[in-house]
Amino acid sequence: MKVLVPVDGSKYSMEGLKVASDYARTKGAEISLITVTPYISGLDLELSAKELQSLEESMKRRGEAILEEASGILKSEGVSSRTILSTAVSAAEEIVSFADKEKVDLIIIGYRGLGGGATRFLMGSVASKVATHAPCSVYVVKAPD
C-alpha cells in the first residue's frame, strides 16, 4: 500500500503523520511525504531578480525543513519514508498529479494547512480540492483544538 502525506508544518498535517505512522506499522504501508512550495517565478511581483531568487531559496529551505521534521517524527516511531519537495502554482493539483503518477492508494491530508480559514473561503482548501480530484481514497485529518 502506497500512502502520500502532504505536509506543510501545520498542526493538521502533523496529525496526519500519526495516522500515516499507524498505517505503516499495521499495514506495512510505504509512506511518501510531499511539501509543495509556491511557484512564483511567473508572477508579476515587482521584485528584482536577486530578491526573487532569495525568496525562492527561502521557500525551498522552509520546505526542506518541514520534510526533515516530518521524516524525523516518523523515524522516531520506527517508520521510514521518502520525501518529495515540489514547486507548483497549485499545491492541490501537484498532490493529485503526484498521487496519480505514482499510483498512490491513499492520501492522508490535514483538514487545514497554514493558510488558515480565510483562504479557504477565497479559493477553496487544498484538502477539499484533493479530496474532490484525487485518483484514490483520501483520509482528511482534523487536529484536536
C-alpha positions as CSV (number, residue, x, y, z in Angstrom):
1,M,0.0,0.0,0.0
2,K,1.3,3.4,-1.0
3,V,0.4,6.4,1.2
4,L,1.1,10.0,0.4
5,V,1.1,12.6,3.2
6,P,1.3,16.2,2.2
7,V,2.9,18.2,5.0
8,D,3.2,22.0,5.5
9,G,4.2,22.2,9.1
10,S,0.6,22.9,10.3
11,K,-0.8,21.0,13.3
12,Y,-3.2,19.3,11.0
13,S,-0.5,17.9,8.7
14,M,1.5,16.8,11.7
15,E,-1.6,14.9,13.0
16,G,-1.7,13.2,9.6
17,L,1.8,11.8,10.4
18,K,0.3,9.9,13.3
19,V,-2.3,8.3,11.1
20,A,0.4,7.5,8.4
21,S,2.6,6.0,11.1
22,D,-0.2,3.7,12.2
23,Y,-0.8,2.6,8.5
24,A,2.9,1.9,8.1
25,R,3.2,-0.1,11.3
26,T,-0.1,-2.1,11.0
27,K,-0.4,-2.5,7.2
28,G,3.2,-2.2,6.0
29,A,2.4,0.9,4.0
30,E,5.1,2.8,2.1
31,I,5.0,6.4,3.2
32,S,5.8,9.3,0.9
33,L,5.9,12.8,2.3
34,I,5.4,15.8,0.0
35,T,5.7,19.5,0.5
36,V,4.7,21.9,-2.3
37,T,6.2,25.3,-2.3
38,P,4.6,28.0,-4.4
39,Y,5.8,28.7,-7.9
40,I,6.4,32.5,-8.0
41,S,8.7,33.0,-11.0
42,G,5.9,33.6,-13.4
43,L,4.1,36.1,-11.1
44,D,4.4,39.8,-11.6
45,L,5.6,40.7,-8.1
46,E,7.8,43.7,-8.9
47,L,10.8,42.0,-7.4
48,S,14.4,42.2,-8.6
49,A,15.9,39.0,-9.9
50,K,18.1,38.9,-6.8
51,E,15.0,39.3,-4.5
52,L,13.1,36.7,-6.4
53,Q,16.0,34.2,-6.1
54,S,16.3,34.9,-2.4
55,L,12.6,34.4,-1.9
56,E,12.6,31.1,-3.8
57,E,15.7,29.9,-1.9
58,S,14.0,30.8,1.4
59,M,10.8,28.8,0.5
60,K,12.9,25.9,-0.6
61,R,14.8,25.9,2.7
62,R,11.5,26.0,4.6
63,G,10.1,23.1,2.6
64,E,13.2,21.1,3.3
65,A,13.0,21.8,7.0
66,I,9.3,20.8,7.1
67,L,10.1,17.5,5.3
68,E,13.1,16.9,7.6
69,E,10.9,17.4,10.7
70,A,8.1,15.2,9.4
71,S,10.5,12.5,8.4
72,G,12.2,12.7,11.8
73,I,8.8,12.2,13.5
74,L,8.1,9.1,11.6
75,K,11.7,7.8,12.0
76,S,11.4,8.2,15.8
77,E,8.4,5.8,15.6
78,G,10.4,3.3,13.5
79,V,8.8,4.3,10.2
80,S,10.8,5.0,7.1
81,S,9.6,7.4,4.5
82,R,10.7,9.1,1.3
83,T,10.4,12.9,0.8
84,I,9.4,14.9,-2.1
85,L,9.9,18.7,-2.4
86,S,7.9,20.2,-5.3
87,T,7.2,23.6,-6.6
88,A,3.8,24.4,-8.3
89,V,1.2,27.0,-8.8
90,S,-1.4,24.9,-7.1
91,A,-0.5,22.6,-4.2
92,A,-3.7,20.6,-4.6
93,E,-3.1,20.0,-8.3
94,E,0.5,18.9,-7.6
95,I,-0.6,16.5,-4.9
96,V,-3.3,14.9,-7.1
97,S,-0.9,14.7,-10.0
98,F,1.8,13.0,-7.9
99,A,-0.7,10.6,-6.5
100,D,-1.9,9.7,-10.0
101,K,1.6,9.3,-11.4
102,E,2.9,7.2,-8.5
103,K,-0.3,5.1,-8.2
104,V,-0.8,6.1,-4.6
105,D,-3.5,4.1,-2.7
106,L,-4.3,6.6,0.0
107,I,-3.6,10.3,0.6
108,I,-3.6,11.4,4.3
109,I,-4.1,15.1,4.4
110,G,-4.7,17.7,7.2
111,Y,-8.1,19.3,7.3
112,R,-6.5,22.8,7.2
113,G,-3.0,23.9,6.4
114,L,-1.0,27.0,7.2
115,G,-3.2,29.2,5.0
116,G,-5.9,29.3,7.7
117,G,-9.6,29.8,7.5
118,A,-9.8,33.0,5.4
119,T,-8.0,31.4,2.3
120,R,-10.5,28.6,2.4
121,F,-13.3,30.9,1.6
122,L,-11.4,32.7,-1.2
123,M,-10.1,29.8,-3.2
124,G,-11.2,26.5,-1.5
125,S,-9.0,24.5,0.8
126,V,-6.2,22.3,-0.6
127,A,-7.7,19.3,1.3
128,S,-11.1,19.9,-0.3
129,K,-9.6,20.1,-3.8
130,V,-7.5,17.0,-3.2
131,A,-10.5,15.0,-1.8
132,T,-12.5,16.0,-4.9
133,H,-10.0,15.3,-7.6
134,A,-7.7,12.5,-6.1
135,P,-7.4,9.3,-8.0
136,C,-7.5,7.3,-4.7
137,S,-9.1,7.4,-1.3
138,V,-8.4,10.5,0.9
139,Y,-8.2,10.5,4.7
140,V,-8.8,14.0,6.0
141,V,-7.3,14.5,9.5
142,K,-8.6,17.1,12.0
143,A,-6.4,18.0,14.9
144,P,-7.8,18.4,18.4
145,D,-8.2,22.0,19.4
